């Protein structure tokens, strides 16, 4: 990694420090005195994942800026739907904040019914970061490039498997998007998390998987997995030698994971503006942005309007892939 893991651990560990009440910053003196009480950040997935890390990086710095307690509340149930519904039903006063992910854009196609309206029940704050996946194969696969892999998959239908961290998650959708766009058939095998899927690829139980750079880098460096490409629209700053899938055999391919911030619909715009200013300000701090770059990602920190537009582009794009592949929620 470009930055030491210790630095990343320190950033995350700051969130476990006891909540302190500090003098409010200038940015907190707006929107009718908001915030004047503790803020709850809902995370729809388990501790330790990308959404949780995002919340815990933001938390201590928001406390510093606002002079208020900020609490991370993990609600890892029903593939994130429970926390998302809690946000939709919460008072639109800025005290309930949701860390959402690219999973949320797939909800309309994945589920026949949802306990909220993804188009009308939320206000958008910012699309915080973007984290591409890396497509890796076991060294036994006779392919050093994406073009060679596609040719091999077409010549050997049914012989290749890929592992994912869960049905309907980003690696699963990334794999089915590859099948659909490259006109190949690599069989999906679902595992209970990123680590088991990666272990399966290391043991040649599956021949391919999509992983994040943080988890996959040690095995890539050790020669236990081979990189064929990255899922982003452009090459990684931290590994520019790896081609994108789009430029190496699958034109137009993009399947990155993003993280964003949502609020209940009808939150007053001054409150949205305060949260946007403070959260994007934190993300743009050099130590924070460099940490995301080292993990293979990048800070986006766009406007509420830009996030809304990007979100619904992904709703339509992912919906086509999910329907074409017949992906169902479990």
C-alpha atoms as a printed R data frame, in Angstrom:
    type eleno elety resid chain resno       x       y       z
1   ATOM     1    CA   UNK     A     1   0.000   0.000   0.000
2   ATOM     2    CA   UNK     A     2   1.170   3.553  -0.638
3   ATOM     3    CA   UNK     A     3   0.281   4.606   2.906
4   ATOM     4    CA   UNK     A     4   0.971   2.456   5.899
5   ATOM     5    CA   UNK     A     5  -1.957   0.436   7.222
6   ATOM     6    CA   UNK     A     6  -1.225   2.020  10.574
7   ATOM     7    CA   UNK     A     7  -2.277   5.402   9.288
8   ATOM     8    CA   UNK     A     8  -5.605   4.005   8.105
9   ATOM     9    CA   UNK     A     9  -6.100   2.235  11.439
10  ATOM    10    CA   UNK     A    10  -5.452   5.456  13.312
11  ATOM    11    CA   UNK     A    11  -8.088   7.279  11.275
12  ATOM    12    CA   UNK     A    12 -10.648   4.581  11.972
13  ATOM    13    CA   UNK     A    13  -9.620   4.230  15.602
14  ATOM    14    CA   UNK     A    14 -10.317   7.881  16.276
15  ATOM    15    CA   UNK     A    15 -14.007   7.062  16.116
16  ATOM    16    CA   UNK     A    16 -13.796   4.778  19.126
17  ATOM    17    CA   UNK     A    17 -12.637   7.631  21.358
18  ATOM    18    CA   UNK     A    18 -15.244   8.669  23.906
19  ATOM    19    CA   UNK     A    19 -17.623  11.309  22.599
20  ATOM    20    CA   UNK     A    20 -16.514  14.798  23.611
21  ATOM    21    CA   UNK     A    21 -18.484  18.022  23.684
22  ATOM    22    CA   UNK     A    22 -16.334  20.691  22.099
23  ATOM    23    CA   UNK     A    23 -16.883  24.315  21.218
24  ATOM    24    CA   UNK     A    24 -18.985  24.559  18.042
25  ATOM    25    CA   UNK     A    25 -17.161  25.550  14.881
26  ATOM    26    CA   UNK     A    26 -18.195  28.468  12.722
27  ATOM    27    CA   UNK     A    27 -19.856  26.006  10.340
28  ATOM    28    CA   UNK     A    28 -22.264  24.921  13.067
29  ATOM    29    CA   UNK     A    29 -23.656  28.411  13.643
30  ATOM    30    CA   UNK     A    30 -26.174  28.144  10.805
31  ATOM    31    CA   UNK     A    31 -29.527  26.584  10.010
32  ATOM    32    CA   UNK     A    32 -31.288  27.821  13.126
33  ATOM    33    CA   UNK     A    33 -28.638  26.596  15.528
34  ATOM    34    CA   UNK     A    34 -28.337  23.133  13.980
35  ATOM    35    CA   UNK     A    35 -27.070  20.883  15.402
36  ATOM    36    CA   UNK     A    36 -28.225  21.407  18.969
37  ATOM    37    CA   UNK     A    37 -28.356  17.741  20.020
38  ATOM    38    CA   UNK     A    38 -26.649  14.409  19.149
39  ATOM    39    CA   UNK     A    39 -26.628  13.183  15.551
40  ATOM    40    CA   UNK     A    40 -27.090   9.499  14.716
41  ATOM    41    CA   UNK     A    41 -25.331   8.057  11.654
42  ATOM    42    CA   UNK     A    42 -27.105   4.882  10.549
43  ATOM    43    CA   UNK     A    43 -24.910   2.280   8.848
44  ATOM    44    CA   UNK     A    44 -26.890  -0.439   7.031
45  ATOM    45    CA   UNK     A    45 -24.110  -3.035   7.252
46  ATOM    46    CA   UNK     A    46 -21.901  -4.738   9.836
47  ATOM    47    CA   UNK     A    47 -18.931  -3.070  11.561
48  ATOM    48    CA   UNK     A    48 -15.696  -3.294   9.604
49  ATOM    49    CA   UNK     A    49 -17.139  -2.874   6.123
50  ATOM    50    CA   UNK     A    50 -16.696   0.095   3.823
51  ATOM    51    CA   UNK     A    51 -19.855   1.921   4.927
52  ATOM    52    CA   UNK     A    52 -18.919   1.483   8.586
53  ATOM    53    CA   UNK     A    53 -15.379   2.756   8.001
54  ATOM    54    CA   UNK     A    54 -16.779   5.782   6.205
55  ATOM    55    CA   UNK     A    55 -19.004   6.609   9.179
56  ATOM    56    CA   UNK     A    56 -16.185   6.148  11.690
57  ATOM    57    CA   UNK     A    57 -13.809   8.362   9.741
58  ATOM    58    CA   UNK     A    58 -16.420  11.139   9.632
59  ATOM    59    CA   UNK     A    59 -17.632  10.829  13.239
60  ATOM    60    CA   UNK     A    60 -14.787  12.318  15.325
61  ATOM    61    CA   UNK     A    61 -14.272  15.192  12.916
62  ATOM    62    CA   UNK     A    62 -17.976  16.025  12.806
63  ATOM    63    CA   UNK     A    63 -17.971  16.078  16.610
64  ATOM    64    CA   UNK     A    64 -15.051  18.464  16.516
65  ATOM    65    CA   UNK     A    65 -16.749  20.760  14.008
66  ATOM    66    CA   UNK     A    66 -20.237  20.652  15.511
67  ATOM    67    CA   UNK     A    67 -19.471  20.451  19.220
68  ATOM    68    CA   UNK     A    68 -22.099  17.707  19.490
69  ATOM    69    CA   UNK     A    69 -22.067  13.978  20.019
70  ATOM    70    CA   UNK     A    70 -22.228  11.929  16.815
71  ATOM    71    CA   UNK     A    71 -23.102   8.250  17.249
72  ATOM    72    CA   UNK     A    72 -22.604   5.435  14.731
73  ATOM    73    CA   UNK     A    73 -25.542   2.988  14.765
74  ATOM    74    CA   UNK     A    74 -24.960  -0.247  12.797
75  ATOM    75    CA   UNK     A    75 -28.175  -1.933  11.628
76  ATOM    76    CA   UNK     A    76 -27.003  -4.839   9.408
77  ATOM    77    CA   UNK     A    77 -30.338  -6.449   8.610
78  ATOM    78    CA   UNK     A    78 -32.200  -7.321   5.404
79  ATOM    79    CA   UNK     A    79 -29.330  -6.289   3.109
80  ATOM    80    CA   UNK     A    80 -29.448  -2.729   4.420
81  ATOM    81    CA   UNK     A    81 -33.186  -2.244   4.036
82  ATOM    82    CA   UNK     A    82 -33.871  -1.917   7.788
83  ATOM    83    CA   UNK     A    83 -31.535   1.053   8.293
84  ATOM    84    CA   UNK     A    84 -32.758   2.630   5.066
85  ATOM    85    CA   UNK     A    85 -36.386   2.373   6.173
86  ATOM    86    CA   UNK     A    86 -35.466   3.840   9.573
87  ATOM    87    CA   UNK     A    87 -34.005   6.833   7.777
88  ATOM    88    CA   UNK     A    88 -37.035   7.269   5.541
89  ATOM    89    CA   UNK     A    89 -39.328   7.261   8.592
90  ATOM    90    CA   UNK     A    90 -37.164   9.525  10.747
91  ATOM    91    CA   UNK     A    91 -37.937  13.179  11.380
92  ATOM    92    CA   UNK     A    92 -36.469  15.350   8.593
93  ATOM    93    CA   UNK     A    93 -34.438  17.445  11.003
94  ATOM    94    CA   UNK     A    94 -30.842  16.446  10.218
95  ATOM    95    CA   UNK     A    95 -30.368  14.260  13.288
96  ATOM    96    CA   UNK     A    96 -30.684  10.949  11.431
97  ATOM    97    CA   UNK     A    97 -28.105  10.467   8.682
98  ATOM    98    CA   UNK     A    98 -27.681   7.372   6.488
99  ATOM    99    CA   UNK     A    99 -24.456   6.103   4.939
100 ATOM   100    CA   UNK     A   100 -25.712   4.574   1.695
101 ATOM   101    CA   UNK     A   101 -23.843   2.543  -0.906
102 ATOM   102    CA   UNK     A   102 -24.173   1.570  -4.542
103 ATOM   103    CA   UNK     A   103 -26.301  -1.340  -3.249
104 ATOM   104    CA   UNK     A   104 -29.107   1.157  -2.752
105 ATOM   105    CA   UNK     A   105 -29.275   1.942  -6.460
106 ATOM   106    CA   UNK     A   106 -29.968  -1.739  -7.112
107 ATOM   107    CA   UNK     A   107 -32.883  -2.017  -4.687
108 ATOM   108    CA   UNK     A   108 -35.689  -1.168  -7.150
109 ATOM   109    CA   UNK     A   109 -34.647  -3.981  -9.498
110 ATOM   110    CA   UNK     A   110 -33.766  -6.461  -6.739
111 ATOM   111    CA   UNK     A   111 -36.987  -6.254  -4.731
112 ATOM   112    CA   UNK     A   112 -40.603  -6.350  -5.877
113 ATOM   113    CA   UNK     A   113 -41.672  -4.306  -2.870
114 ATOM   114    CA   UNK     A   114 -39.755  -1.993  -0.548
115 ATOM   115    CA   UNK     A   115 -40.889  -0.284   2.677
116 ATOM   116    CA   UNK     A   116 -39.819   3.074   1.242
117 ATOM   117    CA   UNK     A   117 -39.805   4.950  -2.056
118 ATOM   118    CA   UNK     A   118 -36.199   5.290  -3.181
119 ATOM   119    CA   UNK     A   119 -37.110   8.207  -5.450
120 ATOM   120    CA   UNK     A   120 -39.165  10.296  -3.037
121 ATOM   121    CA   UNK     A   121 -38.327   9.399   0.573
122 ATOM   122    CA   UNK     A   122 -34.773  10.777   0.736
123 ATOM   123    CA   UNK     A   123 -32.787  13.952   0.347
124 ATOM   124    CA   UNK     A   124 -29.249  13.745  -1.003
125 ATOM   125    CA   UNK     A   125 -26.188  15.265   0.678
126 ATOM   126    CA   UNK     A   126 -23.131  14.005  -1.206
127 ATOM   127    CA   UNK     A   127 -21.655  11.031  -2.999
128 ATOM   128    CA   UNK     A   128 -18.632  10.762  -0.748
129 ATOM   129    CA   UNK     A   129 -16.179   8.314  -2.300
130 ATOM   130    CA   UNK     A   130 -15.782   5.839  -5.135
131 ATOM   131    CA   UNK     A   131 -13.976   2.513  -4.665
132 ATOM   132    CA   UNK     A   132 -13.292   0.344  -7.726
133 ATOM   133    CA   UNK     A   133 -13.015  -3.427  -7.524
134 ATOM   134    CA   UNK     A   134 -10.114  -5.430  -8.888
135 ATOM   135    CA   UNK     A   135 -10.801  -8.514 -11.034
136 ATOM   136    CA   UNK     A   136  -8.345 -11.235 -10.035
137 ATOM   137    CA   UNK     A   137  -7.914 -14.826 -11.203
138 ATOM   138    CA   UNK     A   138  -6.113 -17.852  -9.815
139 ATOM   139    CA   UNK     A   139  -2.669 -18.322 -11.445
140 ATOM   140    CA   UNK     A   140  -3.848 -21.609 -12.984
141 ATOM   141    CA   UNK     A   141  -6.176 -19.700 -15.317
142 ATOM   142    CA   UNK     A   142  -4.388 -19.513 -18.711
143 ATOM   143    CA   UNK     A   143  -5.017 -15.808 -19.235
144 ATOM   144    CA   UNK     A   144  -2.818 -12.794 -18.607
145 ATOM   145    CA   UNK     A   145  -5.167 -10.219 -20.115
146 ATOM   146    CA   UNK     A   146  -8.901  -9.627 -20.171
147 ATOM   147    CA   UNK     A   147  -9.044 -10.467 -23.879
148 ATOM   148    CA   UNK     A   148  -7.377 -13.822 -23.218
149 ATOM   149    CA   UNK     A   149  -9.757 -14.511 -20.334
150 ATOM   150    CA   UNK     A   150 -12.819 -13.793 -22.459
151 ATOM   151    CA   UNK     A   151 -11.531 -16.050 -25.234
152 ATOM   152    CA   UNK     A   152 -10.826 -18.842 -22.743
153 ATOM   153    CA   UNK     A   153 -14.262 -18.481 -21.087
154 ATOM   154    CA   UNK     A   154 -16.015 -18.650 -24.444
155 ATOM   155    CA   UNK     A   155 -14.027 -21.733 -25.451
156 ATOM   156    CA   UNK     A   156 -14.712 -23.457 -22.110
157 ATOM   157    CA   UNK     A   157 -18.322 -22.756 -21.116
158 ATOM   158    CA   UNK     A   158 -19.185 -23.988 -17.644
159 ATOM   159    CA   UNK     A   159 -15.580 -24.525 -16.536
160 ATOM   160    CA   UNK     A   160 -15.058 -21.237 -14.733
161 ATOM   161    CA   UNK     A   161 -16.610 -20.029 -11.470
162 ATOM   162    CA   UNK     A   162 -16.420 -16.708  -9.668
163 ATOM   163    CA   UNK     A   163 -16.988 -16.004  -5.996
164 ATOM   164    CA   UNK     A   164 -18.806 -13.072  -4.439
165 ATOM   165    CA   UNK     A   165 -19.431 -11.791  -0.934
166 ATOM   166    CA   UNK     A   166 -23.193 -12.119  -1.217
167 ATOM   167    CA   UNK     A   167 -26.106 -12.324  -3.623
168 ATOM   168    CA   UNK     A   168 -26.958  -8.924  -5.026
169 ATOM   169    CA   UNK     A   169 -23.836  -7.238  -3.661
170 ATOM   170    CA   UNK     A   170 -21.389  -5.234  -5.787
171 ATOM   171    CA   UNK     A   171 -19.062  -8.187  -6.617
172 ATOM   172    CA   UNK     A   172 -22.065 -10.291  -7.683
173 ATOM   173    CA   UNK     A   173 -23.419  -7.533  -9.892
174 ATOM   174    CA   UNK     A   174 -19.913  -6.886 -11.252
175 ATOM   175    CA   UNK     A   175 -19.644 -10.553 -12.260
176 ATOM   176    CA   UNK     A   176 -23.038 -10.669 -13.924
177 ATOM   177    CA   UNK     A   177 -22.328  -7.404 -15.713
178 ATOM   178    CA   UNK     A   178 -19.152  -9.006 -17.075
179 ATOM   179    CA   UNK     A   179 -21.083 -12.091 -18.211
180 ATOM   180    CA   UNK     A   180 -23.678  -9.902 -19.905
181 ATOM   181    CA   UNK     A   181 -21.362  -7.405 -21.586
182 ATOM   182    CA   UNK     A   182 -18.600  -9.855 -22.593
183 ATOM   183    CA   UNK     A   183 -21.083 -12.535 -23.672
184 ATOM   184    CA   UNK     A   184 -19.507 -15.221 -21.486
185 ATOM   185    CA   UNK     A   185 -20.830 -17.488 -18.745
186 ATOM   186    CA   UNK     A   186 -18.811 -17.707 -15.548
187 ATOM   187    CA   UNK     A   187 -20.854 -19.381 -12.798
188 ATOM   188    CA   UNK     A   188 -21.563 -17.432  -9.620
189 ATOM   189    CA   UNK     A   189 -20.735 -19.019  -6.245
190 ATOM   190    CA   UNK     A   190 -21.895 -17.040  -3.227
191 ATOM   191    CA   UNK     A   191 -19.923 -16.808   0.032
192 ATOM   192    CA   UNK     A   192 -20.650 -15.156   3.361
193 ATOM   193    CA   UNK     A   193 -18.335 -12.211   3.028
194 ATOM   194    CA   UNK     A   194 -15.328 -10.809   1.205
195 ATOM   195    CA   UNK     A   195 -12.755 -12.910   3.071
196 ATOM   196    CA   UNK     A   196 -14.341 -16.324   2.309
197 ATOM   197    CA   UNK     A   197 -14.722 -15.415  -1.377
198 ATOM   198    CA   UNK     A   198 -11.084 -14.362  -1.530
199 ATOM   199    CA   UNK     A   199 -10.002 -17.556   0.237
200 ATOM   200    CA   UNK     A   200 -11.938 -19.588  -2.320
201 ATOM   201    CA   UNK     A   201 -10.092 -17.840  -5.149
202 ATOM   202    CA   UNK     A   202  -6.738 -18.449  -3.464
203 ATOM   203    CA   UNK     A   203  -7.553 -22.149  -3.206
204 ATOM   204    CA   UNK     A   204  -8.830 -22.383  -6.810
205 ATOM   205    CA   UNK     A   205 -12.271 -23.300  -5.510
206 ATOM   206    CA   UNK     A   206 -13.363 -20.464  -7.783
207 ATOM   207    CA   UNK     A   207 -11.147 -19.208 -10.582
208 ATOM   208    CA   UNK     A   208 -12.117 -15.532 -10.394
209 ATOM   209    CA   UNK     A   209 -13.352 -12.945  -7.941
210 ATOM   210    CA   UNK     A   210 -13.756  -9.205  -7.551
211 ATOM   211    CA   UNK     A   211 -12.013  -7.760  -4.512
212 ATOM   212    CA   UNK     A   212 -11.111  -4.394  -3.078
213 ATOM   213    CA   UNK     A   213  -7.482  -3.320  -3.259
214 ATOM   214    CA   UNK     A   214  -7.007  -3.358   0.521
215 ATOM   215    CA   UNK     A   215  -7.949  -7.048   0.802
216 ATOM   216    CA   UNK     A   216  -6.417  -8.251  -2.442
217 ATOM   217    CA   UNK     A   217  -3.099  -6.404  -2.524
218 ATOM   218    CA   UNK     A   218  -1.066  -8.825  -0.341
219 ATOM   219    CA   UNK     A   219  -2.114 -11.802  -2.473
220 ATOM   220    CA   UNK     A   220  -1.506  -9.910  -5.709
221 ATOM   221    CA   UNK     A   221   1.980  -8.882  -4.597
222 ATOM   222    CA   UNK     A   222   2.693 -12.451  -3.499
223 ATOM   223    CA   UNK     A   223   1.744 -13.858  -6.899
224 ATOM   224    CA   UNK     A   224  -1.132 -15.895  -5.474
225 ATOM   225    CA   UNK     A   225  -3.656 -13.973  -7.576
226 ATOM   226    CA   UNK     A   226  -3.297 -12.305 -10.975
227 ATOM   227    CA   UNK     A   227  -4.908  -8.967 -11.851
228 ATOM   228    CA   UNK     A   228  -6.762  -8.754 -15.156
229 ATOM   229    CA   UNK     A   229  -8.242  -5.294 -14.667
230 ATOM   230    CA   UNK     A   230 -10.118  -2.814 -12.527
231 ATOM   231    CA   UNK     A   231 -13.821  -2.044 -12.667
232 ATOM   232    CA   UNK     A   232 -13.565   1.759 -12.666
233 ATOM   233    CA   UNK     A   233 -13.915   4.056 -15.657
234 ATOM   234    CA   UNK     A   234 -10.292   5.146 -15.281
235 ATOM   235    CA   UNK     A   235  -7.126   3.527 -13.946
236 ATOM   236    CA   UNK     A   236  -6.273   3.621 -10.247
237 ATOM   237    CA   UNK     A   237  -3.928   6.376  -9.111
238 ATOM   238    CA   UNK     A   238  -2.231   3.859  -6.815
239 ATOM   239    CA   UNK     A   239  -1.792   1.167  -9.515
240 ATOM   240    CA   UNK     A   240  -1.814   2.843 -12.950
241 ATOM   241    CA   UNK     A   241  -0.263  -0.230 -14.571
242 ATOM   242    CA   UNK     A   242  -3.543  -2.148 -14.232
243 ATOM   243    CA   UNK     A   243  -5.916  -1.547 -17.160
244 ATOM   244    CA   UNK     A   244  -9.627  -0.954 -16.791
245 ATOM   245    CA   UNK     A   245 -11.944  -3.678 -18.033
246 ATOM   246    CA   UNK     A   246 -13.468  -1.112 -20.364
247 ATOM   247    CA   UNK     A   247 -10.185  -0.508 -22.183
248 ATOM   248    CA   UNK     A   248  -9.096  -4.152 -22.185
249 ATOM   249    CA   UNK     A   249 -11.929  -6.025 -23.810
250 ATOM   250    CA   UNK     A   250 -15.291  -4.884 -22.361
251 ATOM   251    CA   UNK     A   251 -16.009  -1.371 -23.688
252 ATOM   252    CA   UNK     A   252 -18.224   0.708 -21.414
253 ATOM   253    CA   UNK     A   253 -17.807  -1.564 -18.396
254 ATOM   254    CA   UNK     A   254 -17.950   0.165 -14.991
255 ATOM   255    CA   UNK     A   255 -18.899  -1.397 -11.657
256 ATOM   256    CA   UNK     A   256 -17.371   0.572  -8.822
257 ATOM   257    CA   UNK     A   257 -18.669   0.736  -5.253
258 ATOM   258    CA   UNK     A   258 -19.583   4.199  -4.023
259 ATOM   259    CA   UNK     A   259 -20.571   5.529  -0.624
260 ATOM   260    CA   UNK     A   260 -22.873   8.467  -0.020
261 ATOM   261    CA   UNK     A   261 -24.930  10.335   2.547
262 ATOM   262    CA   UNK     A   262 -28.740  10.493   2.606
263 ATOM   263    CA   UNK     A   263 -31.296  12.221   4.833
264 ATOM   264    CA   UNK     A   264 -35.063  11.835   5.224
265 ATOM   265    CA   UNK     A   265 -37.027  13.680   2.564
266 ATOM   266    CA   UNK     A   266 -38.130  17.253   3.323
267 ATOM   267    CA   UNK     A   267 -35.062  18.048   5.406
268 ATOM   268    CA   UNK     A   268 -34.702  21.856   5.306
269 ATOM   269    CA   UNK     A   269 -32.182  22.968   2.726
270 ATOM   270    CA   UNK     A   270 -30.106  25.008   5.219
271 ATOM   271    CA   UNK     A   271 -29.490  21.805   7.218
272 ATOM   272    CA   UNK     A   272 -28.551  19.896   4.065
273 ATOM   273    CA   UNK     A   273 -26.144  22.696   3.219
274 ATOM   274    CA   UNK     A   274 -24.468  22.554   6.648
275 ATOM   275    CA   UNK     A   275 -23.991  18.778   6.470
276 ATOM   276    CA   UNK     A   276 -22.760  18.986   2.901
277 ATOM   277    CA   UNK     A   277 -20.222  21.680   3.727
278 ATOM   278    CA   UNK     A   278 -18.847  19.893   6.787
279 ATOM   279    CA   UNK     A   279 -18.771  16.358   5.338
280 ATOM   280    CA   UNK     A   280 -17.178  17.365   2.036
281 ATOM   281    CA   UNK     A   281 -14.712  19.546   3.927
282 ATOM   282    CA   UNK     A   282 -13.628  16.528   5.962
283 ATOM   283    CA   UNK     A   283 -13.321  14.295   2.898
284 ATOM   284    CA   UNK     A   284 -11.136  16.835   1.101
285 ATOM   285    CA   UNK     A   285  -8.603  17.071   3.921
286 ATOM   286    CA   UNK     A   286  -5.274  15.743   2.574
287 ATOM   287    CA   UNK     A   287  -4.836  12.924   5.104
288 ATOM   288    CA   UNK     A   288  -8.363  11.660   4.444
289 ATOM   289    CA   UNK     A   289  -8.273  11.894   0.649
290 ATOM   290    CA   UNK     A   290  -4.810  10.310   0.472
291 ATOM   291    CA   UNK     A   291  -6.038   7.400   2.583
292 ATOM   292    CA   UNK     A   292  -8.814   6.667   0.085
293 ATOM   293    CA   UNK     A   293  -6.389   6.911  -2.827
294 ATOM   294    CA   UNK     A   294  -4.106   4.406  -1.103
295 ATOM   295    CA   UNK     A   295  -7.048   2.024  -0.832
296 ATOM   296    CA   UNK     A   296  -7.640   2.288  -4.591
297 ATOM   297    CA   UNK     A   297 -10.469   4.789  -4.349
298 ATOM   298    CA   UNK     A   298 -11.036   8.494  -4.679
299 ATOM   299    CA   UNK     A   299 -12.986  11.254  -2.981
300 ATOM   300    CA   UNK     A   300 -15.992  12.512  -4.969
301 ATOM   301    CA   UNK     A   301 -17.639  14.979  -2.534
302 ATOM   302    CA   UNK     A   302 -20.131  16.249  -5.113
303 ATOM   303    CA   UNK     A   303 -23.177  18.473  -4.634
304 ATOM   304    CA   UNK     A   304 -26.622  17.189  -3.574
305 ATOM   305    CA   UNK     A   305 -27.892  17.746  -7.115
306 ATOM   306    CA   UNK     A   306 -24.942  15.930  -8.679
307 ATOM   307    CA   UNK     A   307 -25.369  13.017  -6.278
308 ATOM   308    CA   UNK     A   308 -29.080  12.710  -7.024
309 ATOM   309    CA   UNK     A   309 -28.388  12.645 -10.766
310 ATOM   310    CA   UNK     A   310 -25.592  10.057 -10.416
311 ATOM   311    CA   UNK     A   311 -27.741   7.922  -8.113
312 ATOM   312    CA   UNK     A   312 -30.616   7.576 -10.558
313 ATOM   313    CA   UNK     A   313 -28.294   6.976 -13.492
314 ATOM   314    CA   UNK     A   314 -27.060   3.993 -11.481
315 ATOM   315    CA   UNK     A   315 -30.636   2.908 -10.664
316 ATOM   316    CA   UNK     A   316 -31.337   2.619 -14.386
317 ATOM   317    CA   UNK     A   317 -27.944   1.114 -15.287
318 ATOM   318    CA   UNK     A   318 -27.917  -1.499 -12.522
319 ATOM   319    CA   UNK     A   319 -31.581  -2.283 -13.115
320 ATOM   320    CA   UNK     A   320 -30.790  -3.403 -16.662
321 ATOM   321    CA   UNK     A   321 -27.971  -5.675 -15.469
322 ATOM   322    CA   UNK     A   322 -29.984  -7.163 -12.598
323 ATOM   323    CA   UNK     A   323 -32.968  -7.892 -14.814
324 ATOM   324    CA   UNK     A   324 -30.871  -9.284 -17.670
325 ATOM   325    CA   UNK     A   325 -28.988 -11.578 -15.287
326 ATOM   326    CA   UNK     A   326 -32.076 -12.586 -13.330
327 ATOM   327    CA   UNK     A   327 -30.463 -11.616  -9.999
328 ATOM   328    CA   UNK     A   328 -32.811 -12.118  -7.073
329 ATOM   329    CA   UNK     A   329 -32.492 -10.985  -3.464
330 ATOM   330    CA   UNK     A   330 -31.959 -13.714  -0.893
